[in-house]
């Protein structure tokens, strides 16, 4: 008596396996995928507000940290800077302990009583709003050239009418106005010989500044106390903390646009006055 052998399942061939493996992929490809939802664009009015807010924010940051615009309020810095010129001042040079150097043209806040009430006001109305965010030149400041820094002794003048810093006469012909008067730093106070005076050393954290148009500049010289002034209520010094920054460009009017750098007139001035000891 014989029995039939049970049917054994046939092993799938390679072609069957490939067909089976391909099925899920085909099914996946055939199954529809949900389409990504497109982001709806902002309305034009809202996009404009966002862009304006970003632009204003950047302007405020740039003014606070990097660059600020000012205008020249008087003739005191002629011939290089004329009244109503627009200038740019950079603040980076005085970061991380940097301080103004001899020859720098700096913008600084009023040390107290150097500006008249009208000069202290600056721009008004909408111009004042724009100046707060750096879109209009700021007023109410002074623009002068640094002549003496901490420890310097300034004296006037040598036989050629040149001011001396730490005993070294300074050739300022590169930037000084021709009409300087009797000498390059004459004082007009009663009881003082206009071209025979000395001052210093400059205290720590202070500056001695003058305008390039010496005959028409109310600068540190005007605030030196006269010999008979008692008590002395004036101070010729500008605190370095009041300095906003260093001028680096004259930007308006366009025909006078120019980069401004520190002159080499002070390169030979020693750090200490003659006869000083450490």
Secondary structure, DSSP 8 states (H G I E B T S, - for coil): -------------HHHHHHHHHHHHHHHHHS------------HHHHHHHHHHHHHHHHHHHHHHTEEEEE--SSTTTTTS-TT-EEEEE-GGGSTT----TT-EEEEE--SSSS-HHHHH---THHHHHHHTTSS-B-SEEEEEEEE-TT-EEEE--TTS--EETTEE---TTT--S---SSTT----TTS-TT-EEEE---TTEEEEE-SSGGG--SGGGGS--TT-SS------EEGGGEEEEEEEEEESGGG-EE----STTTT--SS-TT---
